[in-house]
Amino acid sequence: KKGRRYGSVVKHPCIQFLEVRDALVHFTLSVFRRIQVLLRSFWNNRLLRSFWNNRLL
């Protein structure tokens, strides 16, 4: 019983750490992708506006 408890105590934090690490990696990647998409759309809108303004002028 003591061996099982010790083993479970040792294994559980490692598994929990890996799950937390994977969740953090996924979260940071998704946030980075959202920021990248927002910046890209903002930049495209800015370029299109300047292009249309120059074309109209």
Phi, psi and omega in degrees: 000317180295321179297318179295317179298316181296317179296317181294323180293323181287318185285324187299312179298325179295313180296317179297320179296317179296319179296318179294319179297315179297319179295318179294319178297314179298317181295314181294322178294319180294320178295318180297319179295319179297316179297319180297317179295317179297315180295320181295316179293320178298317181294320178296317178297320180295316179295318180295319179298314180295323179295314180293321179296317179293325181289321180290324179283000000 
